[in-house]
Amino acid sequence: MSYETATLSLDIVVPVYNEQATLESSIRRLHAYLTDAVEQAWRITIADNASTDETAALADRLAGELAGVVAVHLPLKGRGRALKQVWGASEAEVLVYLDEDLSTDLAALPPLVAPLLSGHSDLAIGTRLGRSSRVTRGGRREFISRSYNLLLRRTMSVGFSDAQCGFKAIRRDVAQRLLPLVEDDAWFFDTELLILAERSGLRIHEIPVDWVDDPHSSVDVVSTALEDVKGMVRVGTNIARGRIPIESVYAELGRRPFEPPRPPSFFGQVVRFGVVGVLSTVAYALLYLLLQTLVPAQVANFAALLITAVANTWANRRFTFGVRGPGMVRHQFQGLIVFGIAWALTSGSLLTLHALAPTASARWQLIVLTAANLVATLIRFVLLRLWVFRASRRAIAPSADAAASRPLSFTTSESE
């Protein structure tokens, strides 16, 4: 379908910074593929964010020569900043982001946008970590990428597998709601967007991609990964403190089950909590026995209790109290406060044992700590039920409208 169609379906944004060596070949290749293979009305937007070489002039020349290509010039550097402004100003139904080097095989573009155009999904991402993905890259980047995504899934409890692949799409109505909530203006932008989307109950579609690493990439993988970890801490803290209106976005756009599950009865909660508690106690004992051979007893107790506390909070949230939807990070934060109380009880029991019997064996230490942990488990149930997972729900206040984006300068061919 021609890009001159009144209703624009796809806006494919390519953020660039000092890419004069490869920009022309990449844009011409992308333009040729879209012309031949994509039926929907499309546009390519080159988002030049403060390049200092000839990238800006080259982008203008391509916009003048290729119908359906526009160039946007931004005064400040930052991939996230560029996507916020260009996506925020676009009238297209679906907004796409591609890396300039086109490392991802473009054949994955139609299946990326199809579930968004149909309304089936809210966001779509390419993943290099799927079983059927075919990836060519160095061992160092592979290790860092997999480690980062594993850390992200474990600490933020997200379900998507690859946050960093430069191949993503989002529906315009979803972008308009989420973009004002994303703080990062650089490389962590799309990870933060995905975290907020999943926390808001939005549907994220993943497709396996074929991906070939660009050996000339200017991205510093290590420093970028460190900045991403800092971003994870910031986002997790803000969600836990209620600074991000996740619940209001969930109420507005979130996808709920057809029939929300009924919360278990009090008796059911007691039974389920008991099962989770027994499993947690066994896991704690095994971890403590393992760790106390490597580190001092107090350190072993703290580490074993912390690990089982995180798992215990997750299990009780889902199985004991039947809680779904947003709030996982906040609940884990409150669960750690409960953990602090349990740790104080068990540590106090261990200190008492050492005071009364300085030569107590590891077996007696385990017996005393297990008894103290059982008492702490009872206290945990009361606090989880009456505080962390309380039945009352806060009224959801409507969020403020997104601030209007500042004007952008477009350069496009006269033939459009």
N, C-alpha and C positions, 0 to 999 in steps of 0.2 A: 504494500500500500504506500502511496506517496506521502512524504513528510509534509506536503502542503495541505493535507486534510485538516479541517477545522478543529477537530478534537484530537489533541496530542495524547497518545497512549504512553509512550516511553520517552523519558529524558535521560540519556546515558551521559553521566557526568564523569569527566576524566580530569582529576586534579593534577596539576603539573607545577614543578619548581625546577628551573634550570635543566630543562630536558631538550635543549636544542639539537642534540645529536640524534635522538630517536623519535622526536615528536611527529615529524612529517610521515615517516614510514608507519608508525603505529596508527595515526588517525586515518591515513589512506586505507590501511588494511581493515580497520574497523568499519569505515564508511562502505567499502566494497562488500564486506560481509553483510551488513545491515541491508544494503540495497538488494542483494541477491537472496537473502534467507529469511528476512523478517517482514511479515505482512502488515503488522500494526504500524500506525503512524508514529514516527520516531524523530528524535533530534539528538545530535551529539553536542554537548556543551564542554568546551575546553575551559577549565577553571584555573587560570594562571594566578597563583598566589605569591606575588611579590618576587618574581624571577628577576635575576640580575644579569642574565645573558640575553641572547636573542630569542628566547622562548616566546615572549609577548608578541613581537613582530611576526614571528613565524605562525603563531596562532591566528593573528589577524589575517595573514595571507591565506591560510587554509580556509578560514571562514568566508573569505571573498571568492575562493575558487570552488569550494564544494558546497553544493546546495544541501541544506539540512544540518550545517555545522555553524555553531556560534562560538564566540570567544568572550569570556568574562574576565575582567581584570580586577583583582583584589589587592588592596594596598598592604595587607599584612600576610605573613607566612603562616601556614598551618593547614594540614589536610582537613581536620575537623572543622576549622573555621570556614574553609571553602565550601564544604558540603552543607554546612548549616545555612549559609547565605544563598547558595544556588538552589538547593532543594527547597528552602523556604520561599523562594520567589518563583518557583516553577509552577506551571499550570498543568503539567502532565499528570496522567492518572497513576502511573507508576514511576518511581524515581530510582535510578540505577547508579551504582558506583563501580568503576573499573580502574585497576592500576594502569598507569600509562604504558608500562612495558608489556602489557597484554600477556602476562605469564600464564593466565588461565585460558584454556582452549575456548574460543568463542562459540563452539558448538553447544556449550552449556548454557548460553544466554536464553534461548527460547524456553527450556524447562525451568530456568530460574524465575522468569517473570510470569509464566503461565498461571500458577496458583494465585498470584496477586491480581492479575487481570480478571480471573474468574471469581474472585472474592473468597476463595477457599482459605487463603492464608493472609497474614498481615505483613510479615517480613519473609525474605528468602535469602539464604546465604550459600555460598559454595564451601564445601569442606574438602580439605586435602587429607583428612584423617579417616575417611570412610574406607570400608573394606575394598570397594571397587574403584577407589580413586587411584590414579596413576600419577606419581610425583617423582620429579627428578630434581634433587637438590643435595647440597653438601651435608655431611654428618653433623657438623656443628649447628647449622641452622635447624636441621631436623630435630636435634636433641633439645635445643632451646624452645622451639615451637611446641613440641609435645609436652615438655615440662611445664611451660606456661599454661597451656590449655588444661592440663591435669590439675594444676594448682587452682585455676579458675573454677573448675567443676567441683573440686573438693571444698574450697573455702566459701564460694558464693552459691553453691547448690544449684547450678544451672544445668540445663539439659543439652544445650547445643555443643557441638564438638570442636569447632574451629572458629575462634573469634577474630583471627587476624587475616584471613584470606581476603585479598582485595577484590572481592566479587560478591556484591550484595545488592539487594533491592528492597524497597519499602513502598507501601501504598501512600499516596499523598495525604489522605486524611489522617493516617497514623503518624506520619512524619510531622504534620502540623501540631499534633498533640504532644509528641515526645521531644522534638528538637529543643524547645525552650527549657527542658529539664536537664539536658546534657551540658555539663560544664566544660569538659575537655575540648580544646581546640586543635589538638595535635593527633598523635597516633592512637591514643586510647579512646578516641571519639566513638568508633564503631563498636568496641567492646562495651563501653558504657551504655550505648544505645541498646545493645542486645540484652544487657542485664536488666535495664529498666523495662524493656518490652516483655521479657519473660516474667518479671515480677508483677507486671500489670495484666497477666493472663492472656497475652497476645500469642497468636500461633506463628511459630517460626518454622519455615520449611527449609530443609537441607537437601542439597543435591551433591553427589560426589563429582569431583572435577578432575580433569587432566591438567597438571600444573608443572611448568618447567621454570626453575629458578633462573633469574637474571644475574649472571656473574658480575655485571657492572653496576648492580644496585648500590645506591648511595646510602641506604638505610643502615644505621648502626644498630645491629640486632640486640646487642647486650644492653646498651643504654636505653633503647626503646623498651625492652622487657622490664628493666628496673623502673622506668616511669610508669609502665602498665601496672606493676605491683603496687606502686604508690596510689595509682588511681583506684585499684581494687579496694585498698584500705579506706580511701576517702568515700567511695560510693557505699561500701558496706556500713561505714559509720553513719553516713547521712540517712540511709534507709533505716538503720536501727533506731536512730533518734527521731524519726518521723519528719525529717526535713524535706523529703521528696514525697509529693502527694501521690504515692503509688496506688492507694486505695481508691482515690477519686478517678484515676485513669482506668483502673480495673472496673469500676462501676460503669464507666462510660463506654469502654471499648472491649473489656475483657470477655473472653469466651468461657462460659460456665458449662458444667455438665447439664444435660437435658433435665435430669432429676438430681438435684444436689443430695448427697448422702446424708442420712439422718445421723446426728451424733449419738454415740453409744449411751446406754443408760448408766446410772451410777454404778450398779453392780457390774456391768460390762466393763466400765472404766477400771474398777478395782481389779477385775480378773486380768485384763490386758496389761495394766500397769504392773501387776505381780509377775506376769510372764516376762515383760521387758526388764523388770528389776532383777529377776533371777538370772536372765541372760547377761545383763550388765554386770552383776556381781561376779559371775563366773569369768567373764571377759576381764574384769578388773583384777581378779586373783591371778589369772594366767599372765597378764601383763606385768603385774607387780613381781611375781616370781621370776619372770624373765629379766626385768629391768634392774632388780635389786642385786643381781650378779654383776651388773655393769656400772651402776652409779650408787651413791649413798641412798639409804632407806627413804629419807624425806623426799629426795628428788624422784625416786622411783614411785613413791606414793602420789606425788603431785602429777607426774606425767601420766600414770595409769588412770588416775581419776579424771584428768582433763580429757583424755581420749575417749573414755567411756561416757563422760558427761555430754560431749557433743553428739555421740551416737545415741545416747539415751534420750536427749531432747528431741532429736529428729524422729526416733521411733515413737515416742509418746505423742508428738504432734500429729503424726499421721495415723497411727493405729489406736492409741488409747483414747485420744480426744477428738479424732476425726476432723482435724483442721486442714483446710485446703486453701489455695490461693495465696495472696501476698502476705508478708509478715514473717517469712522464714528467718531473715537476718535479725529482726527485732527479737523474735522468740529465742534465737540462739544467744543473743546478747543477754536477755533476761535469764536464760538457762545457765549462763556462766556466773551470774550473781548467785543463783541457787547452788552452783558448783562451789563457789567460794565458801558458802556456809557448810557444805558437806566436807570440803577440804579442812576447814577449821576444826570440825568434829573429829575427823580421822587423824589429823595431825596432833590434836590435843591428846587423843588416846595413845598415839605412838610416843609422845613425849612423856606421858604418865608411865607407860610401860618401861621406858628407858630409865626413868627416875627410880622406879621400884625395883627393876631387875635389869641392871646395865648389861648383863651378859646374855640377855634373852636371845634364843635362837630365832632363825628366820621363820620357823614353824609357828612359834608363839606370836611373833610379830604379825604373821598372816592371820592367825585366829583373832587377835585383838582388833586388827584393822577390818576384818570381815564383819565382826559384830558391830563395830562403829559405823561401818558402811550400811548395814541393814537399818540402823536407826536413822542415818542420814537419808536413806531411801524413803522412809515413811514421811519425813519432813519434806522431801522432794515432791511427793504426791500432793500434799496439802498446798504447797506453794505453786506447783504447776496448775492445779485445778482452780485455785482461787485467785491466782495472780497472772501467771504467764498465759494460760489458755482460758481465761475467764469467758463465760458465755456472753456477757454484755458486749455490744459492739458500739464503737464510736460512730456518731453521725458523720456522714461523709460530706464534707464541704466542697462546693464546686471550686475548681481551681481558677486562678486568674487567667484571662485571655493572654495568648502569646503576644509578646511585643512585636510590633511590625518590623520587618527587615529593612535595613537601610537600602537606598537605591543602588542598583548595580549598573555598570556600563556594559552594554552588549555591542559586539561588532558582528555583523552577519552579511551574507551575500545579498545583493539587491534582487537576485532572482527569486528569493522567497517572497 
